[in-house]
Amino acid sequence: MQIKFVFIGFIVTLLLVSSKVFAQSDSTKTLLPEVVIYANKFPKPSKNIVQKVDFISDKNTINQQANTADILTQSGHVFVQKSQSGGGSPVIRGFEASRVLLMVDGVRLNNAIFRAGHLQNIITVDNMILDRVEVIYGPSSTLYGSDALGGVVQLFTKKPLLASNQNWKINSNLLQRYASGQNENRSHFDINIANNKWAYLTSFTYGSFGDMRQGANRSSTYPDFGKRSFFVVRESGADVVKMNDDVDVQKLSGYNQYDLLQKVLYKPNENSEHLFNIQLSNSSNINRYDRLTEKSNGLPVYAEWYYGPQLRNLFSYKYTATKLPGYFSDLMLTTSFQDIEESRISRKYNSTSKDFRFERVNVFGVNADFLHKQSNGDIHLGIESYTNFVRSTAERLNIQTNALSRITTRYSDGPTKMSYNALYLQQTKLLDNHWVLNDGIRFNLVQLDARFADTTLMHFPFNKALQNNAAITANLGVAYNGENGYRATLGINSGFRSPNVDDLTKVFDTKTGYVVVPNKDLKPEYTYNAELNLSHSGSIASWGASIFYTWFNNAIVVSKYNWNGQDNIMYQNVLSAVYAPQNQANAQLYGFNVNGKIILPFNTVLQGTYTYTKGTYKNANESMPLDHIPPAYGRVGLKKGDDKFNVEGFVLFNGWKHIADYNLNGEDNEIYATPDGMPSWMTINISSFYQPSKKLSLGLQIENITDQNYRYFASGISAVGRNFILSARFSF
């Protein structure tokens, strides 16, 4: 109820101010803001894009967070799930993980083993060197291909800056951040060396995160929710359960991470440039915190469960040219190579068997985008190809004898290859001074060849999984840019996702007594979306509203399955119910977002956003909630100041997610919620920054001032309690 009052109060204030403004004469005539975004790959004014796009460019919001996932959380625009401190899984319009496309500097981060559950891959992009973030809402497969069912998160790192003449110029930044809630220490250094043709940008960030402290103020209804009462250590060759001295400290949730970026820019003339981009990210072991809190018959289920170092290496080359002769005047050519390594290590409590599962993915990519400009718009032609090579291995170590033995791999253990290929065409046409048409079409061809070398441990009934999926996706929409800052868009678009290696070949126990097995007969998923966006940009008050409805066809859901004629099998010495991904559902999702901003006297701005999503699906004529659907959420903030000094007080809030709205067979993680579901919550926060000179800026933030205990829906770790954050940036 408290949450509703906060946002209703904001809306009432916005309407009152807006009505006063509208009652005035033509003093509110305001041009639509000429914000340039890259939702269509080539830079375009936002007013010419039909789909809803959020653009985050405030450097304090971007660079002063614990990781990149927290940028989305703190913005209030995107819901983010967490299974451990070192993680963050964005949810866009009820779609998550492999159904949301992540991009960095124009290269797909999604690879063949992106799972449908919850992902933490976004934190491998260093937020301290990010320049901006764009979130595209709704199916976006016409331009971006498979996986863009719910939307796209585009991450853009900073670009090397050229000098104005031939003389070499050096600029550098040193940033230090400390946060009390997790004993976080992060150090960042970047340096830009340039003349008027060459520029070199080097960046390095190291972060150390201790055990996260959750809020101590709990609801009287759930006085023990989230308490970390025990943890397991290994002493004298035996597992020992230790009582936690402080139940609010989430033991074993800390980790370390370092990130390195190197860019080289060569601009031989004003119409062409070459950009080399190297990104390296590596972490320490990261405990799967939620698994380490599980109990069975009063005893811990696991003594150890952690992700090994998460390694992401990216090498890319981008060539950009403008004013070319011929039909297409602009060209962007991007080639890339990615080397990704991840692992999962687990050991049951009082067991001597420690299981290691390793995955290595190499991804080769190329994109060629051509743009034809004309007086009333442009035509964009693109060609795309990504090829994934996957290697999956596994072994079991007896920690007493050091003997090694075979266990099932997570994915197919033979040669495994997956390729994405596409040809697409997109048009932006100015129909007159007010109307803009967006339309496009794409042909997708996705191929997968997975081989199972050893089928004896799981008694596989097949030794290969082959896919050859072709699909056509399209979009059509119009935007009306009216007088006095009014704008309306109406669009329909489609999304496509081909089953990947994770869907088709995975063997894994998502929880004790529950094993997921491969299903080689999966088919692609499709979304069809209609949305209406309305907005007004005034000199004092601005507002926006979006409403969408998505049909989700051929949806892959995990449900009960027979493996070799059995619905229960022994897996890792546990009798487990058998489940498998299956195309069994047709779903409907709908929702809305409202947002607004009021410019008040004395350099003060009041702004807020509120998002509601609902999703249900039918499986065998039975209707049930779709998983991954977040509760209502949003943000309201009051900010005062300018570029030299500003301070903002804001609230973040989530509504209730009642257990009746959980999908109990999916990824909603009801075991980490209260018996009634996930309670609503609201935090009060303050953020301030002061720049006494061009060379120095200081920041002070206090998160969760009232030390509320809360947890994001579907998350297995509680959010940080009262958190004091100090930061300092030195430029020289």
N, C-alpha and C positions, 0 to 999 in steps of 0.2 A: 504494500500500500504506500509506503514511504517513497518508493521508487516512482510510482505513478504520479504522486504529488509533485515531485521534482520536475518531471518532464512536462506535466500539464501546466505547471506554473510558468515554465519557459515558453510553451506554446502560446499561452494567454498573453504573456508580455509581448511576444513577437507579433501577434495579431493586433494588439492595441497600438503598438508603434506603427505597424504597417498601415492600419486604417487611418491613422493620423497623417501619415505620409501621403497615402493615396488621395486624401481629402484636399491636399494642396493642389496648386495648379501644375503647370508643366515643369516645375522645379525638379521632379523626380526622373526626368528623361535622362537615362543613363545607358551608355553603350554597354553591350555584353562584354565581359572581360576577355581580352585576347590572350588567354592562356594557351601556350603551345604544348601539346601532348604527343605521345608516340604510340597511342593505341592502334593506329593504322601503320605502324612501323616507320613511315616517313613522318616528319614533324608536320602537324596540322593544328589550326586553331580549334580549341575544344568545342566551339559553337557549331562546327561542321561535322561533329561526331554524334551519331544517334544513340549509341549505347551509353549507359551511365558509367562514368570514369571518375574515380577519386584520385586526386593529385596531391601527394605529400612532399613538400619541398622545404619546410622549415627545418633548418639545420639543427636547432636544439632538439626538436622532436625526433629527428633521424639519428643524430650522432650521440645523443646523451641517454641511450637506453642500454640495458644489459646485453641485448642481442637483437637481431633483426626482427624476430617474431614479436618482440615487445613494442616495436614501432607500430605495428598494426593494432595491438591491444590498446596502447595508450591513445591512439587516434580515435577510438570508439567506432570506427567504420567496419572493422572486420573482427569476427570472433576467432579466438585462438585456443586450442586445446593443448594441455601438457600432461605427459605421462611421467616426466622427470624434469628436474631443474634445467638440464641442458637439452631443451627441446622447445617445440612450438609448431603446431599444426593448424594452418589457416583454414577457416571454413567460410565459403562464399555461397550465399543463397542455398544453404543446406547441402553443399557438396564439399568434400574434403579429400585430402591426400592425393591419390592418383587421379581424382576427378577434378582437381584444380591444377592448372598449369603454372609452374614457376619458371621465370625467365631471368637471366642475368646478362646484361649487356648484349641483348639480342640472341642469346644462346639458350636452348632448352636445358633446364636442370632436370626435368622429369626424365627418368631412364627406364629401362626394361624391368627393373625390380622395385619400382615405386609401388608400395602396397596400398590397399584400399582402406587400411585401418587408420593409424595416426602416424605422422611423419615428423621428424625433426631436422630434415635436410636444409631448411631455410636458414638455420643458424650458422651454416658453413659459409655464408656470405657476410663479410665483416661490415657491420653497420657504421663503424667509425670512418670508413672511406666511401660510404654511400653518398650520392648526390641528390637522388630523388627516388620516390616510389610511386608507381601507378597501379591502381587496382581497377581492372575491367570487369564489370558485373554482367553475368549471363553468358550463355554459350558463345564461344568465340572461335569455333573450329574453322571458319572460312579463312581466316588469316593465320591461325595458329595450330590447326590440326588436331590430332588425337589428344585426349585428356582435358581439353578446355570445355568441360561440360558445365561447370558452374561459373567459371571465370578465369582470369589470368592475373597473377601478381608479377609485375615487371620491376626488377631491381636494376638501377643504373648507378654504377660506381663513377667516381669523379674522373674527369678527363684531363689529361695533361694540358697545361695552359702555355701557349706560345708567348714569347716576348714581342715587343713592338718593333724591334730592330735586330741587327746582327749581333749585338753584344749579348753575352750570356748573362742570364739573371737567375738568381736562386731564391726560392721561397720555401719555408718549411713551417711545420706545425708540430707541437708537442702537446699531447692531451693526457691528463691523468684523471681517473675517476675512482672514487671510493663509495661503496654503499654498505651500510651497517647490517641490513637485513640478511645478507648472505656473506658478509665479510668479503665483499667483492673488491678486487683491485685490478684495474685495467690500465695499461699504458699503451699509448699510440704515438707513432712518429711517422710523418710523411714529409717528403721533400720533392720539390718541382724544380728541375734545372732545364732552362730553355733559352733558345734564341728565336728568331722569327720563322725558322723552318723546322727545327727539331725541338722536341720537348720530351723529358724523361720524368715520369712520376713513380716514386717508390714509396710504399706504405708498409708498415709493420705494426701489428697489434698483438699484445699478449694479455690474456685475462685469466685471473685466478678467482674461482668461486668456491666459497666454503659451504657448509651445511646451511640450508635455508631455514630461517626462523619464521614460523607461521604466526598468525595473529592469536592473541591469548583471550580475546573477548568472544566467547561462544554463546550461541543461543541456549537458553535454559532448556529448550526442547531437546537439543542434541549436545549435552555438556561434554561428551567425550569424542565428538566427531573430529577426525584428523589427528588425534593425539598419537605421537610416536612413542609407544610405551616400551618397545624392545628393539634390539638389533642383534645380529649374530656376528660373532668373531671366531676365529680359529686359534685355539690355544693348546699347545702340547699335543698336537695331532688330533684334536677333537673339536667339534662345533659347540660353542658355548653361547647360550642366550643371555645377553646382558640387559639389565633394566636401564632405561634411559633416565639420566638425572633430571633432564628438562624435557618434558614431553612435547614442548612446542618447537624444539629443535629437530628438524627432520634429518636424522642421522643418515650419513652415507649418500647425501644428495649433491655433494660438491664435485667440481671438475675443473680442468684447465683447458685452454684453447689458444692456439696462435694462428694468425692469418698474415699472409704476405701477398702483396700485389705489386706488379711491375708493369707499367705501360710505357710504350715508346710511340710517339706521334711524329710522323714526317709529313710535312705539307709543302710539296714542291712549288705549288702555285695556288691561287685562290679558288680553283675549281676542282681540286682533287686532294685527297689525303690518305695516308696509310696509318693504321693503328694496330700495334701489336699489344696483346693483353695476356698477362700471365697471372693466375691466381692460385695460391696454395693455401689450403686450410687443413689443420690437423688438431685433434683433441686428445686428451687423456682418455682412459677408460671412463665411461659414464654409466653409473648404476641405473638400472631400471627400477626406480624407486617404488613404483606401485607393486611390482612383483615381490619386493623384499618386505612388504607389509602384510602379505597374505598369510593366513593361518589355516590349518586343518587339524581338527581334533585337539585344539589348544596348542599346537606346535607350529613353528614356522614351516612354510612349504619349501622355501629356498634358503640356502646358506649364502649362495652367490648367484647373481643374475645381473650381468652388465654388458653394455655395448663396448666392444674394443674400440681403439682409436678410429675415429671417423675421418677418413682422408678424402679430400676433393682437390684434384689438380685440373686446372683449366688452362688451355693454350688456344688462343684465337687470333686470327688476323682479319681485319676489316678494311676493305677498300671502298671509298666513297668518292663519287664523281658527279659533278653537276655541269649543266650547259653543254652536254654532249651533242654532237650532230646526229641527225636521224630522228626517228619517231619518239624514242625514249630519251629524254634529256638528262634524267638522274639515274644513278646506279648505286646500289649497296650490295657488296659481295662480302659474305662472312663465312670463313672456314674455321672449324674448331675441332679440338680433340680434348676429351675428358677422360681422366683416370680416377675411378671412384672405388674406394675400398671400405667395407664395413664388416663387422663380425658380431656374433652373439655368443656369449659364454655363460653357462649356467650350471649350477650344481644343487641338487636337492639337499635339504637339511639331513645331516647325519649320513650322507652318502659319500662314498669315495670316488664316485664317477663324475668327472667334470667334462662337460660337453662343449666342444668348440665348433662353431659353424662360421665359415669365411665366405665372403662374396667379393668378387672383383669384376668391375664392369668397365670396359673401354668403349667410348662413344666417339664416332667420327661424324661430323656434321658439315653441311654446306647449305647456305641460303643465298639465292640471287634474287634481288628485288629491283624491278625496273619501273620508272615513273614517267608517264607522258603528261605534260602539263598543257592545258588549254585555257582559254579565257573564261570558260564557265565550269572549271573543275579539273579533275585529273583522272587518269586510268593507271592502275597499279597492277602489274603482272609479276608473279612470284613463282620460284621453283625452290623446293626444299627436299633435303634428303638427310636422314640420320640413321646410322647403323650401329647397333649395340652388340657387343660380344660379351657374354656372361660366363663366368667360371665360378662354380660353387663346390666347395669342399667341406669335409667334416671329419672330426675324429673325437674319440673319447679317451681321456687320460685318467688312469687310476692314480690318485694323488698320493697313495701310500707306496705303490710298487713302481710308479712311473711307466707302467705298461700302457701301450696305445692299442686301440681297437677301432673297428669301423662302426659308424652310426649313419643314420639316414642324413643326407644333405638336405638343406632347406629347399633348394631348387634342383632342377635336372642337373645331373653330374656329368653328362656327356657334352659334346660341343653344342652350344646354344647361341643362336643368333636371332636378332629381331631388327627389322628395318622399317622406317617410316619414310614414305615418298609422296610428294604431292605437287600439284600444279594448281595455282589459284589466280583469280582475277577479281579485283575490287575497284569500284567506281565511286567517286565523289563528284556529284554534279550540282551546280548552283542553278536552280530552276528560275529564280528571279532574285530580287534583293532580300527576300525573306525566307524562301524555301530552299532546302538542301536535300538532295537524294543520296542515300547510301545503298549500294547493292553490290553483291558479290557472290561468287561461286567457287567451289574448290573440289578437286578430285583427289581422293586419298587412296593410297595403296599401302597396306601394312602387312608385312610378312613375318612369320615366326617359324623357326625350326629348332625345336628342343629335343635333345636325345638323352635317354636314360641309360647310362652304361651299366649300372648295378641295380637290378630290380629285385634282388633276393630278400633284402631286409624288410621291405614293405610289401613284397609279393605283388609287384605292379602287374596289372593285366595288360599293359602296353609298354612299349619301349621308346616311343616317340610321340611328340605332340606337334602337329603342323597346322598353321593358320595362313590363309591368304585372303585377306579381307579388303574389299574395295567399297568405298562409300563416297557419296556426293553430299556436301553440306553447302548451305547458302544463307544469305542474310538479305533483308530488304527493309528499309526504313526511311522515314522523312523527318526532318527537323524544321521547325518554324522559329525563326529568330525575329521576334516582333519589336514593336516600338516600346519605349519606356522600360527596356530590360526584360520583357517577358519572353519566355522560351518554352516550347513544347516539342517533344519527340515521340514518335510512335514507331515501333519496330518489331519485326519477327526475325528470329535467327535459329539456327540449328547447331547442335553439338554432336560430336562423335568420339567414341573411345573404343579402341580395339583392345581385347584382352591381352595383357602382357605376361611376361615370364612369371611374375608373382601370382597372377590369377590362375595360370594354367598348370604350373608345376610345383607349387608350394606344398610342403609337408611341415606342419607346425602346430604346437599346442598353444592356443591363445589363452587358455587357462587350464588348470588341472582338471583332468577327466574329460577333455574336449579337444579333439584333434581334427585339423583341417587337412584334407587330402586333395590330390590333383583331380581336375576335371578337364580333359582335353577337348571336350565338345562345346566349350563356351563360344558364344557369338558376341558381336560388338553391342555396345550400349549406345542409345541415341537420346538426345534431349531436343525438344522443340519448345521455343520460348516466345512469349508475347509480352511486351512491356510498354508502359506509358510513363513518361517523365515530364513533369511540369516544374518551372522555376521562374523566379523573378529576382533580378539584381537591381537594387535601388541604391540611392545615395546614403540612406540610413539603414534600411532593413532589406535583407535578402532571405529568400526561402526556396526550398526545393522539396519535391515529393516524387517518389517512384513507386510504381506498383507493377508486379510481375506475376505471371502464371507460367509454369513449366510442366510439360508432359515428359515424363522419364520412361522411355520404352525399352523393353528387353533388359531391364535392370538386373545386374548381377548381385545376388544376395547369397549369403552363406546360410544354408539350411541343411536339415538332416539328409543323410546320404548312405547308400549301401556300397561298401568296399568289398569286392569279391563275395557279394551276397550277404555280408554281415553289417549290422548297424553299430556294433561295438567291437573294438579291436584292442589288443595290447600295444601300447605305445610308450616307450621309455619306462617299462615295467608298471604301467598304470593302465587299468581297463578304462578305455576312453570311448565316449560316444563319437560317432563319425559324422563329420560335416564336410561340405564341399561348396565352393562357389557355383551358383547355378543361375541361368537366365529364367527366373521364375516370376518376376514381378513387373508390373506396370504401376508407375507412381505418379502422383500429382504433387507439385510443390507450388506454393504461392506465398506472397508476402509483400511488405512495403517498407519503405524508408522515408522518414521525414527529417528535414534538417533546416536550420536557420541561423542567421547571424544578424545582430543588431549593433550598430555603431552608436555608442553612447558618448556623452561629453568627456573631456579630459583624457583623450586617447584610450578609451575603454571599449572593449568589445565583448558582447555576450553571444555565445554560440553553442549549438547543441545538435545532436543527432540521435535518432531512435530507429531501431530495426526490429521487425517482427517477421518470423518465418514459420511456416507450417508445412508438414509433409507427411503423406500417408501412401501406403502401397497395398496392392492386392496380390495375395499369393494363394493360389487354389481357392479363389472366391472368398478368402478371408481377408478382411481389411485390418491393417495394423499400422502403428507409427513407423515411419521411415527413420533409420538411424542417421546420426550426424546432424540432426536438426537442433540448432541451439535455442535456448530460451530467448525471449525479448532482451535486448541489450542496448546500451547507448552511453552517451557522455554529454554533460553540460558543463561549460566553463566560462568564467569571467576573467578576462585578461586586460591588463592595463600596462601601458608603457610604449616604448619605441625600440629602435635597434640598439640603443645604448643601455637601456635598463627596462626590463619588463618583469611582471609578476602575474601569475595566473593561479586562481583557485578553481578546482574542477572536481566533479564527481564522476566516477565510473559506476555503472550499475548493470546487474543481470536480474531478470525475473526468475520465478520458480520454473523448474523442470520437474513436474510430478512424475512419479514412477509409472503412472498409467500412460504417459507419453513416451516412455522409453521403448526402444526395440530390444527385447531381451535376448535375441539371437544374433544381434549385430555388434557394433563397436561402441555402444553407449556406456559400457563399463558401469553397470548398476552396482557391481560389488564394491565400487569405491565411492558410492553415494550413501546417503542415509536411507533407512527403510522407506521413507516417503519420497525419495528422489533428491534432487540437488536444490537446497534452499536458495531463495533470492538473497541478494546482498547489494550493498552500496558502500563505496569507499570515498573518503574525503581526502583530497590531495592538494598540494601546493607546489608550484614550480617557479623559480626566479632565476634570472640571469642578469649579470652586470658586466659591461664592457668599459672599463675606465680608460682604455686606450686601444689603438688598433692592434697592439701586440699582446693584449691580455684580455681574457674574458673569464668570468667566474660564474659558477652555477651552484645553487642550493635548492634541493628538492626534498620534500617530505611526502612519501607515499603512505597511504592507509593511516592517516593521522590518528584515528580512533582505535587502531590495532584490532580491527575486525578479523575474525577467523572465517575464511570463506574458501571456496574451491570452484574453479570453472567447471561447467558441465562436461562430463565424460573424462575429466582429468583424474589422474591417480596421485597427485601431489597437491597439497594446499598452497594457496598463494602466499606471498610474502606478507608478514605483519608490518608494524610500523617500521619505516625504512628511511633513514637519513642518507641523502646522496650529496656528495661534494664533488665538484669537478672544476678543473682549471685547464684553460687552453692558452699556450704561449705561441705566438707567431713571430717569426724573425727571418 
